[in-house]
């Protein structure tokens, strides 16, 4: 009976270790996705700022033409 319990325990430990390894791999993937999204977000913010500057400049030109 004791050997059977040890075998079950060993099996559960092995399963737990495998699950932990899979979770670590998933975590690394999610960290990479997060880093990619942060980079995309920064790029989009820069593009938005550039567009805002261009529009502000064009509105300024229109205001000068009206005056």
Secondary structure, DSSP 8 states (H G I E B T S, - for coil): -HHHHHHHHHHHHHHHHHHHHHHHHHHHHHHHHHHHHHHHHHHHHHHHHHHHHHHHHHHHHHHHHH-
